[in-house]
Structure formats: C-alpha cells, structure tokens
C-alpha cells in the first residue's frame, strides 16, 4: 500500500519489487537506486546501503551470513551488483579482536579484504564496519539534508530527542572508520528498541528486517525531521536573516553568468584547467542574497561528503549586480585579489593542519563561487564533478537553512575537516582514479554537428574526453544527436552560422553549460556544383555566408572567449580539397573553400601570440554518411565526371593514391590530430583524402 510523504518521494513500486521475488540482493539494489534518485535524501556518491543474506561457504559448504554493501567510490542511485562488496559478517565482527584503537583505523581498512566472501567484490568502503557491526538484515546510511541539519545543529542530541523521543539514538561526530562502527553498536546495545541513529555532523543510520521495511523506515525518519524543520521556519517567519540583495531577472542573471564564466574559469584554472557549472535556483538565490551569507558561508560545510567535493568554504565575489561584466580588464583587476586571497587562505589552512605524512597540498582554487543576486558557479575537473559539487553545496545550503531554523548551525573544526580531506585513505582513492583522456578539461563547439562529418567530429572529441556543444540548424536532428551521449558529455544549441546573433547565443549557451570554450570546429557546410553560367547570386552568397562568413564569426566569438580564459585554444576549419584543386562546375564552392583555407592561415598568423592554434582539415570524397552528398551535389559531381551517382564512392576511392573510401570518422581523426596530437602546429592544412597529388600543399 502506497504511503504519502510531503518532503521525500515514495518511489517503491510493488510490481517491480514483486518481479524481484525473494532475491534480497536485488531488492537491496532496488532500494538503493530509488533512495539515490532523490537528492534530498543523498547526493551522488554519498551514503551507502547494505543487506545480509545466508550463503553457502564454498570451502565448508556450511551456511554463513554474508553482508553485501556498496563498495568504495560507488553511488547508490546507480548501484549495480558490480559495485558492491560481499563480506563474511562474522569475520568482519571478529576484527574487534585485533583492533588497537583510533590510531589503527587505516590498517583496519586493509583487513577488510581478509573478510571478502565474493571474490568479484568492489573494494570495501571505510563505512563497511558501520554496517557489519549492526545486526539488521537491511541498513541505510544516508545523508538527507534534514537529518544533517539536525546533526549539524547546536544541541543536536537534545533536538534529536525532541523530534523522535526515545526511538532514535545519537552519537557525536567521529571520523568514519572501525571505531565509529563500535560506537553505533554500543548505541544500539544501550537502547535496543531504537529505529535509527543520528550521527553528529554526518548523517543517518536506519534499518529494517526487509528491504521494504528499511526503505519506509528511512523515509519516515526523514519526513519527521523535515516537518519539524519547516514548522520551525514557519514560526520564525524568515530564513538566513531575510533578504539583503534583490536578484536580477532570470534572463539578466544568465546573461551576466555567461559573460563572467570564462573569466572565472580562467581564474579558477591557475593550476589545472577546469570545467564549469552554473545554477540560480530559488534555493541558491535565497541563501546567496541573504543577510547571513557573509556569516555562514565562511564557516564551511559540516558533512564530510559535502566539503570533499566543494572545499571547506566558497568564494564570494565582491561584485555588484550592476557591474559591467563586459569590461574584462576592470573585472579581472577586481577579481584577481579575491582569488589570490582565497588561495592563500587555503594554503594557510593546509600548513596549519597538515601532519608529517599528509599528502601534498591540492589545488588551492575555489570550487564554489558565489555571485550575490546572480547565482552560483562551480569549477572542477569535468562537468559531472562540477555539477555534483554544485548539488552538494545546495545540500549544504539546505543543512544550514534547517540548522539555523531549529537552533544554530555548527560546522566541523578545521582540523577535523582537514583530517578527512587529506586522509591517506582518501588520497589512495584519488590515486586509483583512471587516467584522464587527452581532451579532458576541454570544451569544444562544433557547427553542423547533428549529422555527417560534424557528428563524427563531435563523437571523436567526446570519446577523447572533451565536453562538446553541438550546433546545427535542425532542432530535431540535434535532439536525436544528444541522445547518443551520456549525461554531462554534451549539450546542443540551435545555431545559424550566417547570423551573428545566433552565433553569440550559441557561445553564451556553451559558457553557461561548461564555463567557456577551448576548441572551435567549423564543420557546417553545404555544396553547390554548378558551372559559371548556372551559378546564381543566391548560390554564391549562400556558400560565402555559410562557409566563409560563418567561419569568420565563429572564430571571432571563439577567440573573444579564449582570450578571457587566458589559456589558448584551437580552431579547426573543415574546408575541402576543392579549395586547392581547380575542377569543373565548382566556381562558387571552390572559391568559398579557398577563402576558408586562407582565412585559417591569416588567423594562425594573428593568434599565435595568444597560443591559439588555427588549422584546416581538407576532406575529399566523403560520400558515405555525409549530408552534402545528398541530392543535387552528388548529381552535379556525377555529371561532371560522366558517371552514375551510385558509382561515386568507388570513383573517389579509385582516384586517390591509397584507393580508400574516406569516411566521416577519418575527418574526425584529422581534427583530433590538430587538437590532441600536434601541440605545436598552427597554420597547417591536413588533407584527409586518401592522397590526391594535385591537392598536395607542398
């Protein structure tokens, strides 16, 4: 029977659960996924869940209890059987016999591997003993905003009792590890009838005999805390001390954010290039426009999962909403001291709190940047990480909102925060991360990207790690193209490259989506094959506008953004063999392609001082999968060569030196070579035509 909740989503589907039968692991995974889909309950990568089952020991054939728990680095919202660890519960509990106290925590993590039952297990997380030392079949460890608000409030233990009476336990803040598991076990032994435990400054533990009972228990506990907080807010009449600054209208906020993001990206990338994210939701605006922003933001976050992704505190920009963001020099002069101060304060935090064996200091730049009246920016190594950092800081805002309403917000002491951030086990986890791809931390915008050569280029750049903004003149085709990528890999925007306003809008959307642009690929094109007498002025102007004017406008706007960022960039123009070779019935197309090629050389000469490389890729005979070979162009070329349209692929393959059919993917590889391989080459022309001697440039 479906239950009704106001502050959390009840997502349990009886039919879905029934289809899983009595498979307790499958039900545990199902519960995990629906819990993880609600960001009010836990954010990406936050919290963990478990279940215990009876299995046959492969060595003794005896029945043994096995605990299945989310492995290290996983996410409950997307958890599958490949992301869990299976451990002998009794062996895990027997580790109490060899535990030597808090100084022994790191060694204990290595001993978890001696408890492994399932040899295909994911590495067990630091929270494994917190689940193993409790007796319940199903356990949820979650980071709901409402519960962390209670956990982070002054007088947290008293407030816990006020909300739930004797039905909930409470343990003070302690770094996750084996000893915290012992504290949970003691709390339960001292109060055996409780339904859950609040962890000071950290989160929530709840449980049940079945996956469903555990799920409902978790929701009910969160619902009660949420209701308590909202009642307190209603009693108080305002949050965060009330509004201090009026937000700009939505469209103006986005205009300012788009203009500012490349500058912020450059400043936040002083050590490592970053990808950006922007949000201006009501929750964010309520906090950043409030009287209490200046008091609360520097205090830092409380939950370890929050500050591991957001840094201990944000940077608040000293900018008025009326600032002229277009004056790049003036804005940089105003912002640079704030960034330098932030970096120095982070260095002081590191030097004050570090231990003899602490890992080297990480990037001291801010992750979260606040512009009162406009919105919140986040910068990290990739789009997913910057988006998740933003989501975590929104969780932190909700925590501060709730804690201030019911009592007073408290954050972790800096030393405690440091010991989590620079924990050797956390460092080991970072070192296990896969190597970054060649174009990681890069943002590309590709014209004509909804199909053919442009789509192949976008695919290649994404595969090599770049975030890509696909532009085209067909929204339907763009929407179809977007479906081929994973979340956070790409975005799409309608763009007519013959119109300056359309191009400006596309770059604005690119800046909002990813923080700026590093790579501009002009692939939009069309082909008209006509003789001199048959070529009309409309034909001529269309070719010039799409191929030449479009390339000029894309370069002009792209360079403007690259200069704001301050770390160079790449422009790659897709021209054609026809810009080098004189062929029949090709005056309009060939002239436009030649103009594209020479503009590339001119821009390479001009932009070298900015470390912006400009190169040309010349395709030829890309018939398979290429949109320009649909219709009249193919018919015109076939007529020019005296062959049938269907014979064109073979004709073009036979005429090149390698006798190869040229595919869109081959052009994409040429683009990648310009960007990701030839790091010190500019003004070049790469022919991807199978070898056409009359098109050799040298």
C-alpha positions in Angstrom: 0.0 0.0 0.0 1.5 3.3 -1.1 2.4 5.7 1.7 2.1 9.5 1.5 5.0 11.8 2.2 5.4 15.5 1.8 9.1 16.0 2.0 10.5 12.9 0.3 9.4 10.9 -2.7 7.8 7.5 -2.1 9.0 5.5 -5.1 8.6 1.9 -4.1 6.8 0.1 -7.0 5.1 -3.1 -5.7 5.1 -4.7 -9.2 8.8 -4.0 -9.7 9.6 -5.4 -6.2 7.4 -8.4 -6.8 9.2 -9.2 -10.0 12.4 -9.5 -8.0 10.9 -12.2 -5.9 12.8 -13.2 -2.7 16.2 -12.1 -4.2 17.4 -10.0 -1.2 20.4 -8.6 -3.1 18.2 -7.5 -6.0 15.8 -5.8 -3.5 18.7 -4.1 -1.7 19.9 -2.7 -5.1 16.4 -1.6 -6.0 16.0 0.2 -2.7 19.4 1.8 -3.1 18.6 3.1 -6.5 15.3 4.7 -5.6 16.8 6.3 -2.5 19.6 7.7 -4.5 17.3 9.2 -7.1 16.1 11.8 -4.5 18.8 14.4 -3.9 17.1 15.5 -0.7 18.0 12.0 0.7 21.5 11.6 -0.5 23.7 13.1 -3.2 25.8 11.5 -5.9 28.3 9.1 -4.3 27.0 9.9 -0.8 25.9 7.4 1.8 25.8 3.6 1.4 23.4 0.8 1.8 23.6 -2.9 2.7 21.8 -6.2 3.2 22.8 -9.5 4.8 22.0 -13.0 3.4 22.7 -16.6 4.2 25.0 -18.2 1.6 27.0 -21.5 1.3 30.6 -21.2 2.2 32.5 -22.5 -0.8 35.1 -24.1 1.5 33.0 -25.8 4.1 29.6 -25.9 2.4 28.1 -24.6 5.6 25.6 -21.7 5.8 27.2 -18.4 6.6 25.9 -14.9 6.8 27.3 -12.6 4.1 26.9 -8.8 4.1 26.5 -7.0 0.8 27.4 -3.4 0.9 28.1 -0.5 -1.5 31.8 -0.6 -2.4 34.2 2.3 -2.3 33.6 5.2 -4.6 30.1 4.0 -5.7 26.8 5.8 -6.0 23.6 4.3 -4.5 21.5 5.9 -7.2 23.2 4.0 -9.9 24.4 1.0 -7.9 24.6 -2.4 -9.6 25.9 -5.8 -8.4 29.3 -4.9 -9.9 29.6 -2.0 -7.4 29.0 -3.9 -4.2 31.3 -5.9 -1.8 30.4 -9.2 -0.3 32.0 -10.0 3.1 31.7 -12.7 5.7 29.8 -10.9 8.5 31.4 -13.0 11.3 34.9 -12.4 10.1 34.2 -8.6 9.9 32.9 -8.7 13.5 35.9 -10.7 14.7 38.1 -7.8 13.7 37.2 -6.3 17.0 39.7 -8.8 18.5 42.6 -7.2 16.7 41.5 -3.5 16.7 44.0 -1.3 18.6 42.2 2.0 18.7 41.8 5.2 16.7 45.5 5.1 15.6 44.8 1.7 14.0 42.0 2.9 11.6 43.9 2.8 8.3 45.3 -0.7 9.0 41.8 -1.9 9.6 40.7 -1.0 6.1 43.3 -3.3 4.7 42.0 -6.1 6.9 38.5 -5.8 5.3 40.0 -7.7 2.4 40.5 -10.7 4.6 36.8 -10.8 5.1 35.9 -11.0 1.5 33.3 -13.7 0.5 32.7 -12.7 -3.1 36.0 -12.6 -5.0 34.4 -10.3 -7.6 33.8 -7.7 -4.9 34.3 -4.0 -5.3 36.9 -2.6 -2.8 35.1 -2.3 0.6 34.5 1.3 1.7 35.5 2.9 5.0 31.9 2.6 6.2 31.9 -1.2 5.9 32.1 -1.9 9.7 29.3 0.6 10.4 27.0 -1.9 8.6 28.7 -5.0 9.7 28.7 -4.4 13.5 24.9 -3.8 13.4 22.7 -6.9 13.4 20.0 -5.8 11.0 19.3 -7.5 7.7 18.9 -4.3 5.7 20.6 -1.0 6.6 20.6 2.5 5.0 23.3 5.1 5.8 22.0 8.3 4.2 22.9 12.0 4.1 19.4 13.7 4.0 19.5 17.4 4.2 17.0 17.5 7.0 18.9 14.9 9.1 22.3 16.6 8.6 20.6 19.9 9.6 19.7 18.2 12.9 23.1 16.6 13.1 24.9 19.9 12.5 22.8 22.0 14.8 23.9 23.2 18.2 22.4 20.9 20.8 22.0 18.2 18.2 21.5 15.4 20.8 18.8 17.4 22.6 17.0 18.2 19.3 17.1 14.5 18.3 15.3 13.6 21.4 12.8 16.4 21.0 11.9 15.1 17.5 11.9 11.4 18.0 11.8 10.8 21.7 13.5 7.5 22.7 13.1 6.0 19.3 16.3 7.4 17.8 19.9 7.1 19.0 22.6 9.7 18.7 26.4 9.5 18.5 28.7 12.5 18.4 30.9 13.4 15.4 33.6 11.0 14.7 35.6 10.3 11.5 34.2 7.3 9.7 36.0 4.1 10.5 36.0 1.0 12.7 35.7 2.9 15.9 32.6 4.6 14.7 31.1 1.2 14.0 31.8 0.3 17.6 30.1 3.5 18.7 27.0 2.5 16.7 27.0 -0.9 18.2 27.2 0.5 21.7 24.4 3.0 21.0 22.2 0.1 19.9 23.1 -2.0 22.9 22.3 0.8 25.2 19.0 1.5 23.6 17.9 -1.8 21.9 14.5 -0.5 20.8 15.6 2.4 18.6 14.7 2.6 14.9 17.8 4.5 13.8 20.8 6.6 14.8 21.7 10.2 14.1 25.5 10.7 13.5 26.6 14.2 14.7 27.6 16.4 11.8 27.3 13.5 9.5 24.1 11.7 8.7 21.7 8.9 9.5 21.6 5.2 10.0 18.2 3.3 9.7 17.3 -0.3 9.3 14.7 -3.0 8.8 14.1 -6.7 8.6 13.2 -6.5 4.9 14.3 -4.1 2.2 10.8 -2.5 2.1 10.7 -2.1 5.9 14.1 -0.4 5.8 13.0 1.9 2.9 9.9 3.0 4.7 11.7 3.5 8.0 14.3 5.7 6.3 11.5 7.8 4.6 9.5 8.1 7.9 12.5 9.3 9.9 13.5 11.9 7.2 9.9 13.0 6.9 9.6 13.7 10.6 12.8 15.8 10.6 11.8 17.7 7.5 8.4 18.5 9.0 10.0 19.6 12.3 12.3 22.0 10.4 9.6 23.5 8.2 7.4 24.2 11.2 10.3 26.0 12.9 10.9 28.0 9.7 7.2 29.0 9.6 7.4 30.0 13.3 10.5 32.2 12.6 9.0 33.8 9.6 12.2 34.0 7.6 15.5 32.1 6.9 19.1 33.3 6.8 18.2 36.6 8.4 16.0 37.6 5.5 16.8 39.0 2.1 19.6 41.6 1.7 20.0 41.7 -2.1 17.4 41.6 -4.9 18.1 39.1 -7.6 18.3 40.2 -11.2 15.6 38.9 -13.5 16.3 35.4 -14.8 17.4 36.3 -18.3 19.7 39.0 -17.0 21.2 36.6 -14.5 22.1 34.2 -17.3 23.5 36.9 -19.5 25.8 38.1 -16.7 26.8 34.5 -15.8 27.6 33.6 -19.4 29.7 36.8 -19.8 31.5 36.2 -16.5 32.1 32.4 -16.6 35.1 32.4 -19.0 36.8 34.9 -16.7 36.0 32.8 -13.6 37.1 29.7 -15.4 40.5 31.3 -16.2 41.0 32.4 -12.6 39.9 29.1 -11.2 42.3 27.3 -13.6 45.5 28.8 -12.4 46.9 25.3 -11.7 44.6 22.9 -13.5 42.1 23.7 -16.3 38.6 23.3 -15.0 35.1 22.8 -16.4 32.2 25.0 -15.1 28.6 24.7 -14.0 26.1 27.5 -13.2 22.9 27.4 -11.1 20.5 30.0 -10.0 17.7 28.0 -8.4 15.4 29.5 -5.8 17.2 27.6 -3.0 20.6 29.1 -4.1 19.2 32.6 -4.5 17.6 32.6 -1.1 20.9 31.8 0.5 23.3 34.0 -1.6 21.0 37.1 -1.4 20.6 36.8 2.4 21.9 38.8 5.3 23.5 35.7 6.8 25.6 34.8 3.7 28.7 36.5 5.0 28.4 34.8 8.4 27.5 31.3 7.3 29.5 30.7 4.1 33.0 31.1 5.7 32.0 28.6 8.5 32.3 25.8 6.0 30.2 22.7 5.5 29.6 20.0 8.1 29.1 16.7 6.4 32.4 15.1 5.1 30.7 14.2 1.8 30.0 17.9 1.2 33.3 19.5 1.7 35.3 16.7 0.0 33.6 17.9 -3.2 33.0 21.6 -2.5 36.1 22.5 -0.5 35.6 23.7 3.0 34.1 27.1 2.0 33.1 29.1 -1.1 34.5 32.3 -2.6 32.0 35.1 -2.5 32.6 37.6 -5.4 32.9 41.3 -4.5 30.7 42.3 -7.4 27.5 44.3 -7.6 24.7 43.1 -9.8 25.1 46.4 -11.7 28.7 45.7 -12.6 29.6 46.0 -16.3 30.9 42.4 -16.8 31.9 43.2 -20.4 34.8 45.4 -19.2 37.2 42.4 -19.0 40.2 44.3 -17.7 38.3 46.1 -14.9 36.6 42.9 -13.8 39.8 41.0 -13.7 41.5 43.7 -11.7 38.6 43.5 -9.2 38.5 39.6 -9.0 42.2 38.6 -9.1 42.9 39.8 -5.5 39.9 37.8 -4.2 41.2 34.7 -5.8 44.7 35.2 -4.6 43.4 35.8 -1.0 41.3 32.5 -1.3 44.4 30.6 -2.5 46.5 32.0 0.4 43.9 31.2 3.0 43.7 27.6 1.7 47.5 27.3 1.9 47.4 28.6 5.4 44.6 26.0 6.3 46.8 23.3 4.8 50.0 24.4 6.5 48.3 24.8 9.9 46.6 21.5 9.9 48.9 19.2 8.0 50.7 16.2 9.5 54.1 14.8 8.8 52.7 12.2 6.4 49.9 14.3 4.8 49.6 14.2 1.0 50.9 17.2 -0.9 48.6 20.2 -1.0 46.0 20.0 -3.7 44.7 22.8 -6.0 44.0 25.8 -3.7 41.5 27.4 -6.1 37.8 27.6 -5.1 35.3 25.0 -6.3 32.2 27.0 -5.3 31.9 30.7 -6.3 29.0 32.8 -5.3 27.8 36.0 -7.1 25.0 37.5 -4.9 22.0 38.5 -6.9 23.1 36.3 -9.9 23.9 32.7 -8.9 26.4 30.1 -8.0 29.3 28.8 -10.1 31.3 25.6 -9.6 34.5 24.5 -11.2 36.1 21.0 -11.2 38.0 18.6 -13.4 34.9 17.6 -15.5 31.3 18.5 -16.0 30.0 15.7 -13.8 32.2 16.7 -10.9 31.4 20.4 -11.2 27.7 19.7 -11.4 27.8 17.3 -8.4 29.8 19.8 -6.4 27.0 22.3 -7.1 24.4 19.8 -5.9 26.4 19.1 -2.8 26.7 22.8 -1.9 22.9 23.1 -2.4 22.7 20.2 0.2 24.9 22.2 2.4 22.7 25.3 2.0 19.7 23.2 3.0 21.6 21.9 6.0 22.4 25.5 7.1 18.8 26.6 6.5 17.5 23.8 8.7 20.1 24.0 11.4 19.6 27.8 11.7 15.8 27.3 11.9 15.9 24.8 14.8 18.9 26.0 16.7 22.2 27.3 15.4 24.4 25.9 12.6 27.8 24.4 13.6 30.5 23.3 11.2 33.3 20.9 11.7 36.5 22.3 13.3 39.1 22.9 10.6 41.4 20.2 11.9 38.7 17.6 11.7 37.8 18.8 8.2 41.5 18.6 7.1 41.9 15.1 8.5 39.0 14.0 6.3 40.1 15.9 3.2 43.7 14.8 3.4 43.1 11.3 4.9 45.6 8.9 3.4 42.8 6.6 2.5 41.1 9.4 0.6 44.3 10.1 -1.2 44.6 6.4 -2.1 41.1 6.6 -3.6 42.1 9.6 -5.7 45.2 7.8 -6.9 43.1 4.9 -8.1 41.1 7.2 -10.4 41.6 6.3 -14.1 44.0 8.5 -16.1 42.4 11.5 -17.8 41.8 11.4 -21.5 43.8 13.6 -23.9 41.0 16.2 -24.3 39.8 16.1 -20.7 39.1 19.6 -19.2 38.5 20.9 -22.8 35.2 22.4 -24.2 34.5 22.2 -27.9 31.8 23.8 -30.0 31.2 22.1 -33.4 29.0 23.6 -36.1 27.0 21.3 -38.4 27.2 18.7 -35.7 23.8 17.0 -36.0 24.9 14.6 -38.7 27.6 13.6 -41.2 31.2 14.9 -40.7 30.2 17.3 -37.8 28.6 14.5 -35.8 31.6 12.3 -36.3 33.9 15.1 -35.1 31.7 15.6 -32.0 31.8 11.9 -31.3 35.6 11.8 -31.6 36.1 14.8 -29.3 33.7 13.3 -26.7 35.5 9.9 -26.9 38.8 11.7 -26.2 37.4 13.4 -23.1 36.1 16.8 -24.3 32.8 18.3 -23.5 31.1 19.2 -26.8 28.4 21.8 -27.7 26.8 20.6 -30.9 25.2 23.2 -33.1 23.1 22.9 -36.2 20.0 24.4 -37.9 17.7 21.5 -37.1 16.5 21.1 -33.5 15.0 17.7 -34.3 18.4 16.4 -35.5 20.2 18.0 -32.6 17.8 16.3 -30.1 18.5 13.0 -31.8 22.2 13.5 -31.7 22.1 14.4 -28.0 20.6 11.1 -27.2 23.7 9.3 -28.3 25.8 10.8 -25.4 25.9 10.3 -21.7 24.8 12.9 -19.3 27.4 15.7 -18.8 29.2 14.9 -22.0 27.5 17.2 -24.5 24.8 19.9 -25.0 23.1 21.1 -28.1 22.0 24.6 -29.3 20.2 25.7 -32.5 22.6 27.9 -34.5 22.5 29.5 -37.9 26.2 30.3 -38.6 25.2 33.1 -41.1 23.7 35.2 -38.3 25.9 36.9 -35.7 23.2 36.9 -33.1 22.7 33.2 -33.4 26.4 32.5 -33.0 26.6 34.8 -30.0 23.7 32.9 -28.4 25.5 29.5 -29.1 28.6 30.7 -27.3 26.6 32.1 -24.4 25.0 28.6 -24.0 28.4 27.0 -24.3 29.7 29.2 -21.5 26.7 28.5 -19.3 26.9 24.8 -19.9 30.6 24.3 -19.4 32.3 27.6 -18.4 33.8 28.6 -21.8 35.2 27.3 -25.0 38.7 25.9 -25.9 38.0 24.4 -29.3 36.0 25.8 -32.3 35.4 23.4 -35.2 33.6 24.9 -38.1 32.1 22.0 -39.9 28.8 23.4 -41.1 28.6 23.3 -44.8 26.8 22.8 -48.0 27.9 22.1 -51.6 26.6 23.6 -54.8 28.1 22.2 -58.0 27.3 24.4 -61.0 29.0 26.0 -63.9 29.8 29.7 -64.1 26.7 30.5 -66.1 24.4 28.4 -63.9 25.7 29.8 -60.6 23.3 32.4 -59.3 24.0 35.3 -56.9 21.9 33.4 -54.3 24.1 30.4 -54.7 27.2 32.5 -54.4 26.0 34.3 -51.3 24.7 31.2 -49.6 28.1 29.5 -50.0 30.0 32.6 -48.8 27.7 33.1 -45.8 27.7 29.5 -44.5 31.3 28.6 -45.3 33.3 31.9 -45.1 31.2 34.3 -43.0 30.2 31.5 -40.6 33.9 30.6 -40.1 34.8 34.2 -39.5 32.0 34.8 -37.0 32.8 31.5 -35.1 36.4 32.4 -34.9 35.7 36.0 -33.8 33.4 35.0 -30.9 35.5 31.9 -30.0 38.7 34.0 -29.7 36.9 36.5 -27.6 36.1 33.8 -25.0 39.5 32.1 -25.3 41.3 35.4 -24.5 39.1 35.9 -21.4 40.1 32.4 -20.2 43.8 33.1 -20.9 45.0 29.5 -21.7 45.0 29.5 -25.5 42.8 27.2 -27.7 42.2 25.6 -31.0 40.3 26.5 -34.1 39.9 23.8 -36.8 38.1 24.6 -40.1 36.7 21.9 -42.3 37.4 23.0 -45.8 37.9 20.8 -48.9 40.3 19.5 -51.5 38.3 21.7 -53.8 39.9 24.8 -52.3 43.2 23.7 -53.7 42.3 21.9 -56.9 40.7 23.5 -59.9 37.8 21.4 -61.1 34.9 21.9 -63.4 31.4 23.2 -62.4 32.7 24.3 -59.0 33.3 28.1 -59.0 31.2 29.0 -56.0 32.1 26.1 -53.8 35.8 26.0 -54.6 36.2 29.8 -54.1 34.5 29.6 -50.7 36.7 26.7 -49.7 39.8 28.5 -50.8 38.7 31.5 -48.7 38.3 29.3 -45.7 41.8 27.9 -46.1 43.4 31.3 -46.5 41.5 32.8 -43.6 42.9 29.9 -41.5 46.4 30.9 -42.4 45.7 34.6 -41.7 44.2 33.8 -38.3 47.1 31.4 -37.4 49.5 34.3 -38.0 47.4 36.7 -35.9 46.5 34.4 -33.0 49.8 32.7 -32.3 50.7 35.3 -29.7 47.5 34.1 -27.8 48.6 30.5 -28.1 45.5 29.8 -30.2 46.3 27.3 -33.0 44.3 27.5 -36.2 44.4 24.7 -38.7 42.5 23.3 -41.7 41.3 19.8 -42.4 40.6 19.1 -46.1 38.3 16.2 -46.8 37.6 14.8 -50.2 35.0 12.4 -51.5 33.3 11.8 -48.1 30.2 10.3 -49.6 29.2 7.7 -47.0 27.3 9.4 -44.2 27.9 12.9 -45.4 24.8 15.2 -45.8 26.3 17.4 -48.5 26.3 14.3 -50.8 22.6 14.0 -50.6 20.7 15.4 -53.7 22.0 17.9 -56.2 25.6 18.0 -55.2 26.1 14.3 -55.8 24.2 14.5 -59.0 26.3 17.5 -60.1 29.6 15.7 -59.3 28.4 12.6 -61.1 27.5 14.6 -64.1 30.9 16.4 -64.1 32.7 13.1 -64.1 30.4 11.4 -66.5 29.3 8.6 -64.1 26.3 7.4 -62.2 25.6 8.7 -58.6 25.8 5.2 -57.2 29.3 4.9 -58.7 30.7 7.9 -56.9 32.1 6.1 -53.8 34.1 3.7 -56.0 35.1 6.5 -58.3 36.5 8.6 -55.5 38.3 5.7 -53.9 40.0 4.7 -57.1 41.3 8.1 -57.8 43.3 8.5 -54.6 46.7 7.1 -54.0 45.6 4.8 -51.2 42.5 3.6 -53.1 40.5 4.2 -49.9 36.9 5.3 -49.3 37.0 8.3 -47.0 34.6 8.2 -44.1 33.4 11.0 -41.7 35.4 9.2 -38.9 38.6 9.8 -40.9 37.9 13.6 -40.9 37.2 13.4 -37.2 40.6 11.8 -36.7 42.2 14.6 -38.6 40.6 17.2 -36.4 41.8 15.3 -33.3 45.3 15.2 -34.7 45.3 19.0 -34.9 44.0 19.4 -31.4 45.2 16.5 -29.4 48.4 15.4 -31.1 50.1 18.3 -33.0 50.5 20.5 -30.0 53.0 22.9 -31.7 51.5 23.1 -35.2 49.4 26.0 -36.5 48.6 27.4 -39.9 48.6 23.8 -41.3 46.4 22.0 -43.8 45.8 18.3 -43.2 44.5 16.6 -46.3 42.3 13.6 -45.4 41.6 12.4 -49.0 43.5 9.1 -49.4 46.3 11.0 -51.2 45.5 13.4 -54.1 48.7 14.6 -55.7 47.1 17.7 -57.2 46.0 18.7 -53.7 49.4 18.4 -52.1 50.2 21.7 -50.4 53.9 21.2 -50.5 
